[in-house]
Each structure stands twice: as structure tokens, then as C-alpha cells.
Amino acid sequence: MELAVSSLAGFLGATMLWVKAAHIIFVIFLMAGLFMMPRFFVYHHQCPVGSDEDKKWIEREDRLRRIILNPSLTIVWLLGLLLAFNGNYWGETWFIAKFILVLALSGYHGWMIGYFKKLQQGLRPLTEKQLRLLNEVPGVAAAIIVILAVVRP
């Protein structure tokens, strides 16, 4: 046990594993939300603007945003930055690539919030097919991020 704890580098020490576990847990929550929201948008598109169903989808999307997406994204960033500073990864190629993808996913989150606001206003700027394609973005990004973080090519 002492060897395992003493081999952990950085200012987090033995708590690093707990921070890493929490980071992974909140990444899972975030990814669930990033997969769900575009699917919600597809279903939302199928109902008439101003209908009771439209209002229910707006409420569901707002809850997903407030309860899962925004808090998860914030916690993922805080814990991820703690881990990055703890491991001093800033000069590592795998980390820079991962960081760029995380920034892109954060931008994707921002785009989804903006699209949600358009749906609230009764606008439907994208087709269902476009939304279905956009639903693939977090899956592809997650696969690449996991490879970068685990394999560290």
C-alpha cells in the first residue's frame, strides 16, 4: 500500500485516484447528456410548434441542461484541470490532442444550448437528418479521447 501511495506524483497524492474516479464518473454523466439532447431535438422537431407536446419537450430539454449537462460539464472541467496540473501533462502531445477534443466537445455543448434556445422560440433551423448526424459527434470524440488518455500515443 505504501508503495502505491508513494508512487503517486503531484500535489494530489493519494487523493489523485479519487479525483480521477470522480472525473470519469462525471464524464459518463456528461456523455449521457450529450447523447440524449440531440435525440430529444429529433423528437422535438416532430411536434407542432406551440403545442402541448412542444412545451413538454422544452421542459425535458431544459431539465437535462440544468440537472445533467451543465453541472457535469463544470465538474468534468474542474476535476480534469486538477488532474492535468497534478500530472503536469501540458507538454505531452496526447494531452494536447485530448484537450483540443475536450474544448470541441465543450463547444458542441454550447451549440446544443443555443439550439435549445432556438427550439424554445419555435425555430427549427436544422432537419431531423442533420440532428441525427450531429448525434454521432460525442461518440466519435469520446472514442478518440479514451484512446488518447489510455494509450497515450
Buried (B, 14 or more C-beta within 10 A) or exposed (E): EEEEEEEBEBEBEEBBEEBBEBBEBBBEBBBBBBBBBBEBBBBBBEBEEEEEEBEEBBEBBEEBBEEBBBBBBEBBBBBBEBBBEBBEBEEBEBBEBBBEBBEEBBEBBEEBBEBBEEBBEEEBEBEBEBBBEBBEBBEEBBEEBEBBBEEEE
